Amino acid sequence: AVMKMKQILLPSMLIAVLFIGMTACKKKEDTIANIYVRDEGNAVVEGAMVVLYGTNTQNPPVQLVAVYDTAYTNAAGLATFNYNDIYQLGQAGVAVLDIKAQLLNKIGQGIIKIEPEQINEETVFIQP
């Protein structure tokens, strides 16, 4: 009877372990774009309007995501954008976005490559 119990118990335990392993899900990490804005004298710029825009350049393009987001820099000259909603877990692909930063008559432009589940950073210099 002990032998028979082992034969039933072992496969049941194996199935339970496999099932638990399949249902455990990986937590999606944040996909962040941090844009630092500085002026021609390399000083941080607070209150600058930062616009990120572009389209998803995934290859092959499964779904084109039009991006047009605006944020303002804080006291450290930093504007933060969260792109968790664009990236689905396991989705490969990179978005290359254009950056436009402006404060009064000072404007700067740049480009940022957004890697999924990473903190992506770029600095833009604005000048008259």
DSSP file with accessible surface (Angstrom, degrees, kcal/mol):
  #  RESIDUE AA STRUCTURE BP1 BP2  ACC     N-H-->O    O-->H-N    N-H-->O    O-->H-N    TCO  KAPPA ALPHA  PHI   PSI    X-CA   Y-CA   Z-CA
    1    1 A A     >        0   0  123      0, 0.0     4,-1.9     0, 0.0     5,-0.1   0.000 360.0 360.0 360.0 -33.5    0.0    0.0    0.0
    2    2 A V  H  >  +     0   0  111      2,-0.2     4,-2.0     1,-0.2     5,-0.2   0.922 360.0  50.6 -66.2 -43.1    3.0    2.4    0.7
    3    3 A M  H  > S+     0   0  129      1,-0.2     4,-1.9     2,-0.2    -1,-0.2   0.925 110.0  49.6 -61.0 -43.6    4.4    1.8   -2.8
    4    4 A K  H  > S+     0   0  134      1,-0.2     4,-1.6     2,-0.2    -1,-0.2   0.901 108.0  54.1 -64.5 -39.0    1.1    2.5   -4.4
    5    5 A M  H  X S+     0   0  117     -4,-1.9     4,-2.8     1,-0.2    -1,-0.2   0.912 107.8  50.2 -62.4 -41.7    0.7    5.8   -2.4
    6    6 A K  H  X S+     0   0  142     -4,-2.0     4,-2.3     1,-0.2    -1,-0.2   0.882 107.0  54.7 -63.9 -39.5    4.2    6.9   -3.6
    7    7 A Q  H  < S+     0   0  119     -4,-1.9    -1,-0.2     1,-0.2    -2,-0.2   0.853 115.4  38.8 -64.2 -33.6    3.2    6.2   -7.2
    8    8 A I  H  X S+     0   0  100     -4,-1.6     4,-1.4    -5,-0.2    -2,-0.2   0.899 116.7  49.9 -81.3 -42.2    0.1    8.4   -6.9
    9    9 A L  H  X S+     0   0   90     -4,-2.8     4,-2.6    -5,-0.2     5,-0.2   0.910 104.4  56.3 -68.0 -43.4    1.7   11.2   -4.8
   10   10 A L  H  X S+     0   0  124     -4,-2.3     4,-2.4     1,-0.2     5,-0.2   0.947 109.5  43.0 -60.7 -52.4    4.8   11.8   -6.9
   11   11 A P  H  > S+     0   0   64      0, 0.0     4,-2.5     0, 0.0    -1,-0.2   0.899 114.2  53.5 -61.0 -36.0    3.0   12.6  -10.2
   12   12 A S  H  X S+     0   0   64     -4,-1.4     4,-2.2     1,-0.2    -2,-0.2   0.920 110.0  46.4 -63.9 -42.3    0.5   14.7   -8.3
   13   13 A M  H  X S+     0   0  108     -4,-2.6     4,-2.5     2,-0.2    -1,-0.2   0.910 111.3  52.4 -66.4 -40.2    3.2   16.8   -6.6
   14   14 A L  H  X S+     0   0  112     -4,-2.4     4,-2.5    -5,-0.2     5,-0.2   0.933 110.0  48.0 -62.0 -44.3    5.0   17.2  -10.0
   15   15 A I  H  X S+     0   0  116     -4,-2.5     4,-2.7     1,-0.2    -1,-0.2   0.925 111.0  51.5 -63.0 -42.1    1.8   18.5  -11.6
   16   16 A A  H  X S+     0   0   48     -4,-2.2     4,-2.5     2,-0.2    -2,-0.2   0.925 110.7  48.0 -62.0 -43.5    1.2   20.9   -8.7
   17   17 A V  H  X S+     0   0   98     -4,-2.5     4,-2.5     2,-0.2    -2,-0.2   0.931 112.7  48.4 -64.6 -44.1    4.8   22.3   -9.0
   18   18 A L  H  X S+     0   0  108     -4,-2.5     4,-2.1     2,-0.2    -2,-0.2   0.924 111.7  50.1 -61.5 -42.3    4.4   22.7  -12.8
   19   19 A F  H  X S+     0   0  129     -4,-2.7     4,-1.8     2,-0.2    -2,-0.2   0.939 111.1  47.7 -64.5 -44.0    1.1   24.4  -12.4
   20   20 A I  H  X S+     0   0  113     -4,-2.5     4,-1.5     1,-0.2    -1,-0.2   0.923 110.9  52.6 -63.1 -41.9    2.5   26.8   -9.8
   21   21 A G  H  < S+     0   0   52     -4,-2.5    -1,-0.2     1,-0.2    -2,-0.2   0.878 110.0  48.4 -62.4 -35.9    5.5   27.6  -12.0
   22   22 A M  H  < S+     0   0  146     -4,-2.1    -1,-0.2     1,-0.2    -2,-0.2   0.834 112.0  47.8 -75.2 -31.0    3.2   28.4  -14.9
   23   23 A T  H  < S+     0   0   83     -4,-1.8     2,-0.3    -5,-0.2    -1,-0.2   0.687  85.1 100.6 -87.1 -16.6    0.9   30.7  -13.0
   24   24 A A     <  -     0   0   73     -4,-1.5     2,-0.4    -5,-0.2    -4,-0.0  -0.527  65.6-153.1 -67.9 127.2    3.7   32.7  -11.3
   25   25 A C        -     0   0  116     -2,-0.3     2,-0.3     1,-0.0    -2,-0.1  -0.823  12.5-119.2-111.2 149.4    4.0   35.9  -13.4
   26   26 A K        -     0   0  127     -2,-0.4     2,-0.3     1,-0.1    63,-0.1  -0.637  31.0-121.7 -81.4 133.4    6.9   38.2  -13.9
   27   27 A K        -     0   0  142     -2,-0.3     2,-0.4     1,-0.1    -1,-0.1  -0.593  26.1-121.1 -76.9 133.6    6.4   41.7  -12.7
   28   28 A K        -     0   0   56     -2,-0.3     2,-0.1     1,-0.0    -1,-0.1  -0.601  25.3-134.6 -75.5 129.4    6.8   44.2  -15.4
   29   29 A E        -     0   0  106     -2,-0.4    88,-0.3     1,-0.1    89,-0.1  -0.447  32.7 -88.6 -78.3 159.8    9.5   46.8  -14.6
   30   30 A D        -     0   0   76     87,-0.2     2,-0.7    -2,-0.1    -1,-0.1  -0.418  27.5-147.9 -70.7 141.5    8.9   50.5  -15.2
   31   31 A T        +     0   0    0     86,-0.3    52,-3.5    -2,-0.1     2,-0.4  -0.952  32.2 174.1-108.3 107.0    9.7   52.0  -18.6
   32   32 A I  E     -Ab  82 119A  20     86,-2.4    88,-3.1    -2,-0.7     2,-0.5  -0.906  27.4-158.6-121.6 143.7   10.7   55.5  -17.8
   33   33 A A  E     -Ab  81 120A   0     48,-2.8    48,-2.8    -2,-0.4     2,-0.6  -0.991  11.8-169.2-119.2 118.8   12.1   58.4  -19.8
   34   34 A N  E     -Ab  80 121A  16     86,-3.4    88,-2.1    -2,-0.5     2,-0.5  -0.955   2.4-169.0-108.0 120.2   14.0   61.1  -17.8
   35   35 A I  E     -Ab  79 122A   0     44,-3.0    44,-2.8    -2,-0.6     2,-0.4  -0.948   4.2-160.5-112.3 121.3   14.8   64.3  -19.7
   36   36 A Y  E     -Ab  78 123A  68     86,-2.8    88,-3.0    -2,-0.5     2,-0.5  -0.854   7.4-156.1 -98.8 133.6   17.2   66.7  -18.1
   37   37 A V  E     + b   0 124A   0     40,-2.8     8,-2.2    -2,-0.4     2,-0.3  -0.949  16.3 171.4-115.7 129.8   17.1   70.3  -19.4
   38   38 A R  E     -Cb  44 125A  78     86,-2.4    88,-2.8    -2,-0.5     6,-0.2  -0.928  24.4-126.3-130.5 157.0   20.0   72.7  -19.1
   39   39 A D  E >   - b   0 126A  31      4,-2.3     3,-2.4    -2,-0.3    88,-0.2  -0.279  43.9 -82.8 -95.0-175.5   20.7   76.1  -20.5
   40   40 A E  T 3  S+     0   0  103     86,-0.5    87,-0.1     1,-0.3    -1,-0.1   0.739 131.3  54.1 -62.4 -21.3   23.6   77.4  -22.6
   41   41 A G  T 3  S-     0   0   62      2,-0.1    -1,-0.3     3,-0.0     3,-0.1   0.250 119.0-111.4 -93.4  10.6   25.6   77.9  -19.3
   42   42 A N  S <  S+     0   0   90     -3,-2.4     2,-0.2     1,-0.2    -2,-0.1   0.626  71.6 142.0  70.7  14.7   25.0   74.3  -18.3
   43   43 A A        -     0   0   47      1,-0.1    -4,-2.3    34,-0.0    -1,-0.2  -0.619  59.7-102.1 -85.1 147.6   22.6   75.4  -15.4
   44   44 A V  B     -C   38   0A  68     -2,-0.2     2,-0.6    -6,-0.2    -6,-0.2  -0.382  33.1-139.7 -67.5 146.4   19.5   73.3  -14.7
   45   45 A V        -     0   0   12     -8,-2.2     3,-0.5    32,-0.1     2,-0.3  -0.947  12.7-159.6-115.0 117.0   16.3   74.8  -16.0
   46   46 A E  S    S+     0   0  127     -2,-0.6    28,-0.2     1,-0.2    29,-0.1  -0.733  73.2  20.1 -93.4 142.4   13.2   74.6  -13.9
   47   47 A G  S    S+     0   0   35     26,-2.0     2,-0.2    -2,-0.3    -1,-0.2   0.587  80.9 149.0  81.6  10.8    9.7   75.0  -15.4
   48   48 A A        -     0   0    0     -3,-0.5    25,-2.0    26,-0.2     2,-0.5  -0.547  48.7-122.9 -76.4 143.3   10.7   74.1  -19.0
   49   49 A M  E     -DE  72 102B  60     53,-2.9    53,-2.2    23,-0.2     2,-0.5  -0.766  28.1-165.9 -86.7 126.9    8.1   72.4  -21.1
   50   50 A V  E     -DE  71 101B   0     21,-3.4    21,-2.3    -2,-0.5     2,-0.5  -0.968   3.7-169.4-117.7 126.9    9.4   69.1  -22.5
   51   51 A V  E     -DE  70 100B   5     49,-3.0    49,-2.2    -2,-0.5     2,-0.5  -0.967   4.6-165.9-117.1 128.9    7.5   67.3  -25.3
   52   52 A L  E     +DE  69  99B   0     17,-2.6    17,-2.6    -2,-0.5     2,-0.3  -0.961  21.9 162.2-109.6 130.4    8.3   63.7  -26.3
   53   53 A Y  E     +DE  68  98B  72     45,-2.1    45,-3.2    -2,-0.5     2,-0.3  -0.988  12.7  90.5-148.1 155.5    6.8   62.7  -29.6
   54   54 A G  E     -D   67   0B  19     13,-1.8    13,-2.6    -2,-0.3     2,-0.3  -0.950  59.4 -81.1 153.3-169.4    7.2   60.0  -32.3
   55   55 A T  E     -D   66   0B  76     41,-0.4    41,-0.6    -2,-0.3     2,-0.3  -0.923  45.2 -93.2-129.3 156.0    6.0   56.6  -33.3
   56   56 A N  B     -F   95   0B   6      9,-0.9    39,-0.2    -2,-0.3     9,-0.0  -0.505  29.5-160.6 -67.2 128.1    6.9   53.1  -32.1
   57   57 A T        +     0   0   77     37,-1.0    -1,-0.1    -2,-0.3    37,-0.1  -0.127  30.7 156.5-103.8  34.3    9.6   51.7  -34.4
   58   58 A Q        -     0   0   26      5,-0.2    35,-0.1    35,-0.1    37,-0.0  -0.337  45.2-109.0 -61.1 143.1    9.1   48.1  -33.5
   59   59 A N  S    S+     0   0  150      1,-0.3    -2,-0.1     2,-0.1    -1,-0.1  -0.960 109.1  21.0-124.5 117.6   10.2   45.6  -36.1
   60   60 A P  S    S-     0   0   94      0, 0.0     2,-0.8     0, 0.0    -1,-0.3   0.607 106.2-121.2 -73.8 152.7    8.0   44.3  -37.6
   61   61 A P        +     0   0   86      0, 0.0     3,-0.2     0, 0.0    -2,-0.1  -0.471  39.9 170.5 -67.1 103.5    5.5   47.0  -36.6
   62   62 A V  S    S+     0   0  111     -2,-0.8     2,-0.3     1,-0.3    -3,-0.0   0.890  73.3   0.4 -77.8 -42.3    2.9   45.0  -34.7
   63   63 A Q  S    S-     0   0  112     -3,-0.2     2,-0.5     2,-0.0    -1,-0.3  -0.950  72.0-134.7-152.2 118.8    1.1   48.1  -33.4
   64   64 A L        -     0   0  122     -2,-0.3     2,-0.6    -3,-0.2    -7,-0.1  -0.679  19.7-161.2 -79.0 127.5    2.0   51.7  -34.1
   65   65 A V        -     0   0   24     -2,-0.5    -9,-0.9    -9,-0.0     2,-0.5  -0.941   6.8-149.4-112.2 112.4    1.8   53.7  -31.0
   66   66 A A  E     -D   55   0B  89     -2,-0.6     2,-0.5   -11,-0.2   -11,-0.2  -0.695  17.6-163.6 -80.4 128.4    1.6   57.4  -31.5
   67   67 A V  E     +D   54   0B  10    -13,-2.6   -13,-1.8    -2,-0.5     2,-0.2  -0.958  25.7 153.3-117.6 130.3    3.3   59.2  -28.7
   68   68 A Y  E     +D   53   0B 163     -2,-0.5     2,-0.4   -15,-0.2   -15,-0.2  -0.704  19.6 161.2-153.1  97.2    2.8   62.9  -27.8
   69   69 A D  E     -D   52   0B  63    -17,-2.6   -17,-2.6    -2,-0.2     2,-0.4  -0.953  20.7-159.2-125.4 145.7    3.4   63.7  -24.2
   70   70 A T  E     +D   51   0B  68     -2,-0.4     2,-0.3   -19,-0.2   -19,-0.2  -0.959  17.0 160.7-124.9 137.9    4.2   66.9  -22.3
   71   71 A A  E     -D   50   0B  20    -21,-2.3   -21,-3.4    -2,-0.4     2,-0.4  -0.949  29.6-126.2-145.3 165.5    5.8   67.4  -18.9
   72   72 A Y  E     -D   49   0B 144     -2,-0.3     8,-0.3   -23,-0.2   -23,-0.2  -0.916  28.5-109.0-118.0 144.7    7.5   70.2  -17.1
   73   73 A T        -     0   0    7    -25,-2.0   -26,-2.0    -2,-0.4     6,-0.2  -0.401  29.7-140.4 -73.2 146.1   10.9   70.2  -15.5
   74   74 A N    >   -     0   0   73      4,-1.9     3,-2.5   -28,-0.2   -26,-0.2  -0.137  44.8 -72.5 -89.0-169.1   11.2   70.2  -11.7
   75   75 A A  T 3  S+     0   0   68      1,-0.3   -29,-0.1     2,-0.1   -31,-0.1   0.749 134.7  55.0 -62.1 -21.5   13.8   72.1   -9.6
   76   76 A A  T 3  S-     0   0   56      2,-0.2    -1,-0.3   -31,-0.1   -31,-0.1   0.336 120.7-108.9 -92.0   5.9   16.5   69.6  -10.7
   77   77 A G  S <  S+     0   0    0     -3,-2.5   -40,-2.8     1,-0.2     2,-0.5   0.761  75.1 138.8  75.0  25.7   15.7   70.4  -14.3
   78   78 A L  E     -A   36   0A  30    -42,-0.2    -4,-1.9    -6,-0.1     2,-0.5  -0.893  35.8-172.8-114.5 129.6   14.1   66.9  -14.7
   79   79 A A  E     -A   35   0A   1    -44,-2.8   -44,-3.0    -2,-0.5     2,-0.4  -0.982  16.4-157.1-114.6 128.9   11.0   66.0  -16.6
   80   80 A T  E     -A   34   0A  73     -2,-0.5     2,-0.4    -8,-0.3   -46,-0.2  -0.911   9.4-171.5-114.0 135.9    9.8   62.3  -16.1
   81   81 A F  E     -A   33   0A  11    -48,-2.8   -48,-2.8    -2,-0.4     2,-0.5  -0.979  11.3-150.3-123.5 136.1    7.6   60.3  -18.5
   82   82 A N  E     +A   32   0A  84     -2,-0.4     3,-0.2   -50,-0.2   -50,-0.2  -0.927  14.9 177.6-110.5 122.7    6.2   56.9  -17.7
   83   83 A Y    >>  +     0   0    4    -52,-3.5     4,-1.3    -2,-0.5     3,-1.0  -0.006  40.8 120.7-113.3  29.8    5.6   54.5  -20.6
   84   84 A N  T 34 S+     0   0   36    -53,-0.3    -1,-0.2     1,-0.2   -52,-0.1   0.854  73.7  57.7 -59.2 -34.6    4.4   51.4  -18.8
   85   85 A D  T 34 S+     0   0  124     -3,-0.2    -1,-0.2     1,-0.2    -2,-0.1   0.736 103.2  53.2 -72.7 -19.3    1.2   51.5  -20.7
   86   86 A I  T <4 S+     0   0   22     -3,-1.0     2,-0.6   -55,-0.1    -1,-0.2   0.883 100.4  65.9 -81.1 -38.3    2.9   51.4  -24.1
   87   87 A Y     <  -     0   0    3     -4,-1.3     2,-0.3   -56,-0.1    -1,-0.1  -0.755  67.2-158.7 -95.9 121.8    5.0   48.2  -23.4
   88   88 A Q    >   -     0   0  109     -2,-0.6     3,-2.2     1,-0.1    -3,-0.0  -0.676  41.9 -86.0 -88.1 150.1    3.3   44.9  -22.9
   89   89 A L  T 3  S+     0   0   81     -2,-0.3     3,-0.1     1,-0.3    -1,-0.1  -0.293 115.0  13.6 -58.4 131.2    5.2   42.3  -21.0
   90   90 A G  T 3  S+     0   0   75      1,-0.3     2,-0.4    -3,-0.0    -1,-0.3   0.382  90.9 137.6  85.5  -4.8    7.5   40.3  -23.3
   91   91 A Q    <   -     0   0   35     -3,-2.2    -1,-0.3     2,-0.0     2,-0.2  -0.612  42.8-149.5 -77.6 125.5    7.0   42.8  -26.2
   92   92 A A        +     0   0   73     -2,-0.4     2,-0.1    -3,-0.1    -4,-0.1  -0.542  44.3  92.9 -85.0 161.8   10.3   43.5  -27.9
   93   93 A G        -     0   0   20     -2,-0.2     2,-0.4   -35,-0.1   -35,-0.1  -0.409  52.8-127.0 132.2 154.5   10.9   46.8  -29.5
   94   94 A V        -     0   0   33     -2,-0.1   -37,-1.0    21,-0.1     2,-0.5  -0.978  13.0-145.5-132.6 139.7   12.3   50.2  -29.0
   95   95 A A  E     -FG  56 114B   6     19,-1.6    19,-3.8    -2,-0.4     2,-0.6  -0.926   7.2-156.7-105.5 132.0   10.7   53.6  -29.4
   96   96 A V  E     - G   0 113B  55    -41,-0.6   -41,-0.4    -2,-0.5     2,-0.4  -0.957  20.9-170.3-106.0 116.6   12.9   56.4  -30.7
   97   97 A L  E     - G   0 112B   2     15,-3.1    15,-2.7    -2,-0.6     2,-0.3  -0.862  20.4-128.1-113.0 145.4   11.3   59.7  -29.6
   98   98 A D  E     -EG  53 111B  65    -45,-3.2   -45,-2.1    -2,-0.4     2,-0.4  -0.636  23.7-148.1 -83.5 146.8   12.0   63.2  -30.5
   99   99 A I  E     -EG  52 110B   1     11,-2.8    11,-2.0    -2,-0.3     2,-0.4  -0.958  15.4-178.0-118.1 134.4   12.5   65.7  -27.7
  100  100 A K  E     -EG  51 109B  73    -49,-2.2   -49,-3.0    -2,-0.4     2,-0.4  -0.996   5.9-175.8-129.2 126.1   11.6   69.3  -27.7
  101  101 A A  E     +EG  50 108B   0      7,-3.0     7,-2.6    -2,-0.4     2,-0.3  -0.966   7.3 173.3-121.5 140.4   12.3   71.5  -24.7
  102  102 A Q  E     +EG  49 107B  58    -53,-2.2   -53,-2.9    -2,-0.4     2,-0.3  -0.995  19.5 172.9-150.6 138.9   11.3   75.1  -24.3
  103  103 A L  E >  S- G   0 106B  57      3,-2.4     3,-2.5    -2,-0.3   -55,-0.1  -0.901  71.8 -52.7-143.7 115.3   11.3   77.9  -21.8
  104  104 A L  T 3  S-     0   0  148     -2,-0.3    -1,-0.1     1,-0.3     0, 0.0  -0.334 125.1 -13.4  54.1-120.0   10.3   81.4  -23.0
  105  105 A N  T 3  S+     0   0  113     -2,-0.1     2,-0.5    -3,-0.1    -1,-0.3   0.398 116.4  97.5 -93.3   4.5   12.6   82.1  -26.0
  106  106 A K  E <   +G  103   0B  53     -3,-2.5    -3,-2.4    22,-0.2     2,-0.4  -0.824  50.1 176.3 -98.6 129.5   15.0   79.3  -25.3
  107  107 A I  E     +GH 102 127B  73     20,-2.0    20,-1.6    -2,-0.5     2,-0.3  -0.970   7.6 177.0-132.4 145.5   14.5   76.0  -27.3
  108  108 A G  E     -G  101   0B   7     -7,-2.6    -7,-3.0    -2,-0.4     2,-0.3  -0.984   8.3-160.6-143.9 153.9   16.4   72.8  -27.5
  109  109 A Q  E     +G  100   0B 136     -2,-0.3    16,-0.3    16,-0.3     2,-0.3  -0.933  18.4 146.7-133.0 158.5   15.9   69.5  -29.3
  110  110 A G  E     -G   99   0B  28    -11,-2.0   -11,-2.8    -2,-0.3     2,-0.3  -0.913  34.2-113.5-165.5-167.9   17.1   66.0  -29.0
  111  111 A I  E     -G   98   0B  95     -2,-0.3     2,-0.4   -13,-0.3   -13,-0.2  -0.987  19.0-164.2-144.7 145.1   16.3   62.3  -29.4
  112  112 A I  E     -G   97   0B   4    -15,-2.7   -15,-3.1    -2,-0.3     2,-0.6  -1.000  14.2-142.5-136.3 138.3   15.9   59.5  -26.9
  113  113 A K  E     -G   96   0B 119     -2,-0.4     2,-0.8   -17,-0.2   -17,-0.2  -0.888  18.9-148.8 -98.0 121.8   15.8   55.8  -27.4
  114  114 A I  E     -G   95   0B   1    -19,-3.8   -19,-1.6    -2,-0.6   -81,-0.1  -0.844  10.6-166.6 -98.0 109.7   13.2   54.1  -25.1
  115  115 A E    >   -     0   0   59     -2,-0.8     3,-0.9   -83,-0.2   -83,-0.2  -0.811  31.7-106.3 -91.5 134.0   14.3   50.6  -24.1
  116  116 A P  T 3  S+     0   0   28      0, 0.0     3,-0.1     0, 0.0   -86,-0.1  -0.282  97.3  10.1 -60.5 144.3   11.4   48.6  -22.4
  117  117 A E  T 3  S+     0   0   52    -88,-0.3     2,-0.3     1,-0.2   -86,-0.3   0.828 109.3 101.2  58.6  37.4   11.6   48.1  -18.6
  118  118 A Q  S <  S-     0   0  102     -3,-0.9   -86,-2.4   -89,-0.1     2,-0.7  -0.956  78.5-110.4-140.7 163.7   14.5   50.5  -18.2
  119  119 A I  E     -b   32   0A 109     -2,-0.3     2,-0.5   -88,-0.2   -86,-0.2  -0.886  38.7-164.2 -94.5 113.0   15.1   54.1  -17.0
  120  120 A N  E     -b   33   0A  12    -88,-3.1   -86,-3.4    -2,-0.7     2,-0.4  -0.873   7.2-169.5-102.3 131.3   16.1   55.9  -20.2
  121  121 A E  E     +b   34   0A 103     -2,-0.5     2,-0.3   -88,-0.2   -86,-0.2  -0.942  13.5 166.7-128.7 146.7   17.8   59.3  -19.7
  122  122 A E  E     -b   35   0A  81    -88,-2.1   -86,-2.8    -2,-0.4     2,-0.4  -0.985  22.7-140.4-151.5 149.4   18.8   62.1  -22.0
  123  123 A T  E     -b   36   0A  54     -2,-0.3     2,-0.4   -88,-0.2   -86,-0.2  -0.946  14.0-165.3-115.0 135.4   19.9   65.7  -21.5
  124  124 A V  E     -b   37   0A   2    -88,-3.0   -86,-2.4    -2,-0.4     2,-0.5  -0.970   9.2-147.9-120.3 133.9   18.7   68.6  -23.8
  125  125 A F  E     -b   38   0A 104     -2,-0.4     2,-0.4   -16,-0.3   -16,-0.3  -0.889  12.9-158.6-101.1 128.7   20.4   72.0  -23.9
  126  126 A I  E     +b   39   0A   1    -88,-2.8   -86,-0.5    -2,-0.5   -18,-0.2  -0.845  17.0 165.9-107.7 145.2   18.1   75.0  -24.6
  127  127 A Q  B      H  107   0B 114    -20,-1.6   -20,-2.0    -2,-0.4   -88,-0.0  -0.983 360.0 360.0-151.4 159.4   19.4   78.3  -25.9
  128  128 A P              0   0  102      0, 0.0   -22,-0.2     0, 0.0   -24,-0.0  -0.236 360.0 360.0 -66.2 360.0   18.0   81.5  -27.5
